[in-house]
Amino acid sequence: MNEPFAPAGPAGPAGPAGPSDGLVVGVDSGGSGIRVALAEAVGGAVLGSRSSREPVRTGPGGISARHLLEQVLPAVRALAEPHGGRPVVAVAVGAAGMATLGDELRAELPGAFAEAWGVGRLALAADAVTAYAGALGQRPGAVVAGGTGMIALGTDLTSWRRADGWGHLLGDCGSGAWIGRAGLEAAMRAYDGRRGGSAALLVRAEKAFGPVAGLPGVLYPRTDRPAVLASFAPEVGRCAVEDPVAADILARAAGHIADAAEAVCPVAPGAAVALTGGLFRMGDALLVPLRTALGERLPHARTVDAAGDPLAGAVALAAGLASGTLRLPEDPSLLRLFGGPAS
């Protein structure tokens, strides 16, 4: 059983305050758990953070507001205790599934945070938005977040554009699950003697899962099929150095990722493109063809390193909301803002 955040004493009172003497809270909630950071409202310097490997549950109303609060409120109390009762003046929550499963969070969190801390300034964002804010801040461009799944998000600071992120059955093209599935298909082709098979991937598939003739029985009943598929993606990456089939899979993945970036990136010269997420730790086997594909599709854009992760993005959203400097566009499903800037 995963341990929740350790409880602590109450946070100080959150009376009227401007951002100069206040604190902000950033929350990053995803499939692998939840992270909370406490930061200065001015500048966003992080004072401390806590994490839990217990993901927020999903129920009939979508993402559970109660379960999120059960983890966030004690974490903030513990983080705020050493800081002399300084008030929390803004909060930003980024959550996987916010766009489609966030109705309960949008309905309940504004009142809950106002009751807990007296704070009315709140940003509720899809995790792709916090990934964008962490990677690029508030400049125009596109961010591709790649892991088990894959989504691209872009903005010209007027509106958002999204591509993919539709799950392993309908999309997530080029993702870890996509690469892993393509690698296992190549293994099955080799087992059958069909064209397009890879003997090297067959060996690795049987080492990972046992005899591949039994792979459908292992894979199809699983409720975590995307994660199981993605677990094979690193094997495709390791094979790609010497195996042309594996190399071709990664080249096709790079093309899909670049397609998504192209679909969302603003057309203005100088737009920035950043890659974030564990998928891109696969190394040159993926990154070399991806840089080539991005250069072909987006010659006007600059590929840059991601400045920070989604938790840093949540902190940046909260700090921008507190100071009235938030320029990222509001959107009904991607980024909802509650309250106004601090006075």
C-alpha positions as CSV (number, residue, x, y, z in Angstrom):
1,M,0.0,0.0,0.0
2,N,1.4,3.4,-0.9
3,E,1.8,5.8,2.0
4,P,0.0,9.2,1.8
5,F,1.7,12.4,2.6
6,A,2.7,12.6,6.3
7,P,0.2,14.9,8.2
8,A,1.5,18.0,9.9
9,G,0.3,20.9,11.9
10,P,-2.0,23.6,10.5
11,A,-0.8,26.2,8.1
12,G,-0.8,29.8,9.2
13,P,-3.8,32.0,8.5
14,A,-4.3,33.2,5.0
15,G,-5.6,36.7,5.5
16,P,-5.6,39.5,2.9
17,A,-2.2,39.8,1.4
18,G,-0.5,40.8,-1.8
19,P,2.0,38.5,-3.7
20,S,5.1,40.2,-2.2
21,D,4.6,38.5,1.2
22,G,2.6,35.5,0.0
23,L,3.2,31.9,-1.0
24,V,1.8,29.9,-3.9
25,V,1.1,26.2,-4.3
26,G,1.6,24.1,-7.4
27,V,0.2,20.6,-7.7
28,D,1.0,18.0,-10.4
29,S,-1.3,15.0,-10.4
30,G,-0.8,12.1,-12.8
31,G,-1.0,8.4,-13.2
32,S,2.1,7.7,-11.1
33,G,1.2,9.8,-8.1
34,I,0.9,13.4,-7.0
35,R,3.5,16.1,-6.3
36,V,3.0,19.4,-4.4
37,A,5.3,22.4,-4.2
38,L,5.3,25.5,-2.0
39,A,6.9,28.6,-3.6
40,E,7.4,32.3,-3.3
41,A,4.6,34.2,-5.0
42,V,7.1,36.7,-6.4
43,G,9.6,34.9,-8.7
44,G,8.3,31.4,-8.0
45,A,11.3,30.1,-6.1
46,V,10.4,26.7,-4.7
47,L,10.7,26.5,-0.9
48,G,9.9,22.8,-0.6
49,S,8.0,19.9,-2.2
50,R,6.3,16.6,-1.3
51,S,5.3,13.7,-3.4
52,S,3.1,10.6,-3.0
53,R,3.1,7.5,-5.3
54,E,-0.7,7.2,-4.7
55,P,-2.5,8.5,-7.8
56,V,-5.7,10.4,-7.2
57,R,-8.7,8.2,-7.7
58,T,-11.3,8.5,-10.4
59,G,-14.9,7.9,-9.6
60,P,-18.4,8.5,-11.1
61,G,-17.8,12.3,-11.1
62,G,-14.4,12.0,-12.7
63,I,-11.2,12.8,-10.8
64,S,-12.0,12.7,-7.1
65,A,-11.7,16.2,-5.5
66,R,-11.9,14.7,-2.0
67,H,-9.0,12.3,-2.6
68,L,-6.9,15.1,-4.1
69,L,-7.6,17.3,-1.1
70,E,-6.8,14.5,1.3
71,Q,-3.3,14.5,-0.1
72,V,-2.7,18.2,-0.9
73,L,-4.0,19.9,2.3
74,P,-1.7,17.9,4.7
75,A,1.2,18.4,2.3
76,V,0.8,22.1,2.2
77,R,0.4,22.3,6.0
78,A,3.7,20.5,6.4
79,L,5.5,22.6,3.9
80,A,4.1,25.9,5.2
81,E,4.8,25.3,8.9
82,P,8.4,26.6,8.8
83,H,7.4,29.8,7.0
84,G,5.8,31.7,9.8
85,G,2.2,31.6,8.8
86,R,2.7,33.4,5.5
87,P,-0.5,33.2,3.5
88,V,-1.1,31.2,0.4
89,V,-2.3,33.7,-2.2
90,A,-2.7,31.4,-5.3
91,V,-2.9,27.8,-6.3
92,A,-2.5,25.9,-9.6
93,V,-3.4,22.3,-10.0
94,G,-2.4,20.4,-13.1
95,A,-4.0,17.0,-13.5
96,A,-3.9,14.2,-16.1
97,G,-7.5,13.8,-17.4
98,M,-8.5,17.3,-16.4
99,A,-10.0,18.0,-19.9
100,T,-12.4,15.1,-19.8
101,L,-12.6,14.1,-16.1
102,G,-12.2,17.4,-14.3
103,D,-15.8,18.4,-13.7
104,E,-15.7,17.5,-10.0
105,L,-12.4,19.3,-9.5
106,R,-13.7,22.5,-11.2
107,A,-16.9,22.4,-9.1
108,E,-15.3,21.7,-5.7
109,L,-11.7,22.9,-5.5
110,P,-12.4,26.7,-5.6
111,G,-14.5,26.5,-2.5
112,A,-12.3,24.0,-0.8
113,F,-9.2,26.0,-1.2
114,A,-11.0,29.2,-0.2
115,E,-12.2,27.5,3.0
116,A,-8.8,26.0,3.8
117,W,-6.6,29.0,3.1
118,G,-8.8,31.9,2.3
119,V,-7.4,31.9,-1.2
120,G,-9.6,32.7,-4.2
121,R,-7.0,32.7,-7.0
122,L,-6.9,29.3,-8.6
123,A,-5.8,27.8,-11.9
124,L,-7.1,24.3,-12.9
125,A,-5.1,23.0,-15.8
126,A,-4.7,19.9,-17.9
127,D,-1.4,18.3,-17.4
128,A,-0.4,19.2,-21.0
129,V,-0.8,22.9,-20.0
130,T,1.5,22.5,-16.9
131,A,3.9,20.6,-19.1
132,Y,3.9,23.5,-21.5
133,A,4.3,26.2,-18.8
134,G,7.2,24.2,-17.3
135,A,8.9,23.7,-20.6
136,L,8.4,27.0,-22.3
137,G,6.9,29.4,-19.8
138,Q,4.7,32.0,-21.4
139,R,6.2,32.3,-24.9
140,P,4.5,31.1,-28.1
141,G,5.4,27.7,-29.3
142,A,4.7,24.0,-29.0
143,V,5.4,21.3,-26.4
144,V,5.3,17.6,-27.1
145,A,4.8,15.5,-23.9
146,G,5.8,11.9,-24.5
147,G,5.7,8.9,-22.2
148,T,3.4,6.0,-22.3
149,G,1.1,8.3,-24.3
150,M,1.8,11.3,-26.4
151,I,0.2,14.7,-26.7
152,A,1.2,18.0,-28.4
153,L,0.0,21.4,-27.2
154,G,0.7,24.8,-28.8
155,T,-0.3,28.4,-28.4
156,D,0.2,31.8,-29.9
157,L,-0.9,33.2,-26.5
158,T,-4.4,33.8,-28.0
159,S,-5.7,30.2,-28.1
160,W,-4.5,26.7,-27.6
161,R,-4.1,24.0,-30.2
162,R,-4.0,20.3,-29.3
163,A,-3.0,17.3,-31.3
164,D,-3.2,13.6,-30.3
165,G,-3.4,12.4,-26.8
166,W,-6.3,10.1,-27.8
167,G,-5.1,6.9,-26.1
168,H,-3.3,3.8,-27.4
169,L,-6.3,2.6,-29.5
170,L,-7.1,5.8,-31.4
171,G,-3.8,7.7,-31.3
172,D,-0.8,8.4,-29.0
173,C,1.2,7.9,-32.3
174,G,4.9,7.7,-31.6
175,S,4.4,7.2,-27.9
176,G,6.0,4.6,-25.7
177,A,2.9,2.4,-26.1
178,W,3.0,2.9,-29.9
179,I,6.7,2.0,-30.1
180,G,6.3,-1.0,-27.8
181,R,3.3,-2.3,-29.8
182,A,5.1,-1.9,-33.1
183,G,8.1,-3.7,-31.7
184,L,6.0,-6.6,-30.5
185,E,4.2,-6.8,-33.8
186,A,7.7,-7.1,-35.5
187,A,8.5,-9.9,-33.1
188,M,5.2,-11.7,-34.0
189,R,6.0,-11.3,-37.7
190,A,9.4,-12.9,-37.1
191,Y,7.7,-15.7,-35.2
192,D,5.3,-16.3,-38.1
193,G,7.9,-15.9,-40.8
194,R,6.2,-12.9,-42.3
195,R,7.9,-10.0,-44.0
196,G,8.8,-7.1,-41.7
197,G,9.7,-9.3,-38.8
198,S,12.7,-8.8,-36.5
199,A,14.5,-11.8,-35.0
200,A,16.3,-9.5,-32.6
201,L,13.0,-8.2,-31.2
202,L,11.6,-11.7,-31.1
203,V,14.4,-12.7,-28.8
204,R,13.8,-9.7,-26.6
205,A,10.0,-10.2,-26.5
206,E,10.3,-13.8,-25.4
207,K,12.8,-12.7,-22.7
208,A,10.4,-10.1,-21.4
209,F,7.0,-12.0,-21.8
210,G,7.7,-15.6,-22.4
211,P,6.8,-17.5,-25.6
212,V,5.2,-15.1,-27.9
213,A,2.5,-17.5,-29.0
214,G,1.1,-16.9,-25.5
215,L,1.5,-13.1,-25.7
216,P,-2.2,-12.3,-26.5
217,G,-3.3,-14.2,-23.4
218,V,-0.8,-12.2,-21.3
219,L,-1.6,-8.8,-22.8
220,Y,-5.3,-8.6,-23.8
221,P,-6.8,-9.2,-20.3
222,R,-4.6,-6.5,-18.7
223,T,-6.3,-3.2,-17.7
224,D,-2.9,-1.5,-18.0
225,R,-2.2,-2.5,-21.6
226,P,-0.7,0.9,-22.6
227,A,1.9,0.6,-19.8
228,V,2.7,-3.0,-20.6
229,L,3.2,-2.1,-24.3
230,A,5.4,0.9,-23.3
231,S,7.6,-1.3,-21.2
232,F,8.9,-2.9,-24.4
233,A,9.8,0.5,-26.0
234,P,13.3,0.6,-24.4
235,E,14.0,-2.8,-26.0
236,V,13.2,-1.4,-29.4
237,G,15.5,1.5,-28.7
238,R,18.4,-0.9,-27.7
239,C,17.8,-3.0,-30.9
240,A,17.8,0.0,-33.2
241,V,21.6,0.4,-33.2
242,E,22.0,-2.8,-35.2
243,D,18.5,-3.9,-36.3
244,P,17.0,-2.1,-39.3
245,V,13.4,-3.0,-38.3
246,A,13.7,-1.5,-34.9
247,A,15.4,1.6,-36.4
248,D,12.5,2.0,-38.8
249,I,10.0,1.8,-36.0
250,L,11.8,4.7,-34.2
251,A,12.0,6.7,-37.5
252,R,8.2,6.3,-38.0
253,A,7.6,7.3,-34.4
254,A,9.7,10.4,-34.9
255,G,7.6,11.3,-37.9
256,H,4.4,10.9,-35.9
257,I,5.7,13.1,-33.1
258,A,6.8,15.7,-35.6
259,D,3.4,15.6,-37.3
260,A,1.8,16.4,-33.9
261,A,4.2,19.3,-33.2
262,E,3.6,20.7,-36.7
263,A,-0.2,20.6,-36.2
264,V,-0.1,22.8,-33.1
265,C,3.0,25.1,-33.5
266,P,2.3,28.7,-34.3
267,V,3.4,29.7,-37.8
268,A,5.2,32.9,-36.7
269,P,9.0,32.9,-37.0
270,G,10.9,32.2,-33.9
271,A,8.3,29.9,-32.2
272,A,9.9,27.5,-29.8
273,V,9.4,23.7,-29.7
274,A,10.3,21.6,-26.6
275,L,10.1,18.0,-25.8
276,T,9.3,16.8,-22.3
277,G,8.6,13.4,-20.7
278,G,10.3,10.1,-20.2
279,L,10.0,9.0,-23.9
280,F,12.7,11.3,-24.9
281,R,15.2,9.7,-22.5
282,M,15.4,6.9,-25.1
283,G,18.4,8.8,-26.6
284,D,19.8,9.3,-30.1
285,A,18.0,6.3,-31.6
286,L,14.8,8.4,-31.4
287,L,16.1,11.9,-31.0
288,V,18.3,11.9,-34.2
289,P,15.4,11.1,-36.6
290,L,13.1,13.3,-34.5
291,R,15.3,16.4,-34.9
292,T,15.5,15.7,-38.7
293,A,11.7,15.4,-38.9
294,L,11.1,18.6,-36.9
295,G,13.5,20.5,-39.1
296,E,11.7,19.4,-42.2
297,R,8.2,20.1,-40.9
298,L,8.9,23.2,-38.8
299,P,11.8,25.1,-40.5
300,H,10.6,28.4,-38.9
301,A,10.7,27.0,-35.3
302,R,13.6,26.6,-32.8
303,T,13.9,23.3,-30.9
304,V,14.9,24.2,-27.3
305,D,15.5,22.2,-24.1
306,A,12.6,22.1,-21.7
307,A,13.2,24.6,-18.9
308,G,11.3,22.6,-16.3
309,D,8.8,19.8,-15.6
310,P,5.0,19.9,-15.1
311,L,5.4,20.7,-11.3
312,A,7.5,23.7,-12.2
313,G,4.8,24.6,-14.7
314,A,2.1,24.5,-12.0
315,V,4.2,26.7,-9.8
316,A,4.7,29.2,-12.7
317,L,0.9,29.3,-13.3
318,A,0.2,30.0,-9.6
319,A,2.9,32.7,-9.4
320,G,1.6,34.3,-12.6
321,L,-1.9,34.3,-11.3
322,A,-0.9,35.8,-8.0
323,S,1.0,38.7,-9.7
324,G,-1.4,39.3,-12.5
325,T,1.2,38.4,-15.1
326,L,-0.3,35.2,-16.4
327,R,-0.6,35.4,-20.2
328,L,-1.4,31.9,-21.2
329,P,-4.9,31.8,-22.7
330,E,-7.9,30.5,-20.7
331,D,-9.8,27.5,-22.2
332,P,-12.9,25.7,-20.9
333,S,-11.2,22.3,-20.8
334,L,-7.5,23.0,-20.7
335,L,-7.1,26.0,-18.4
336,R,-9.7,27.5,-16.1
337,L,-9.0,30.5,-13.9
338,F,-10.9,31.4,-10.7
339,G,-10.5,34.7,-8.9
340,G,-8.4,37.7,-10.0
341,P,-4.8,38.8,-9.5
342,A,-3.6,39.8,-6.1
343,S,-3.9,43.5,-5.2
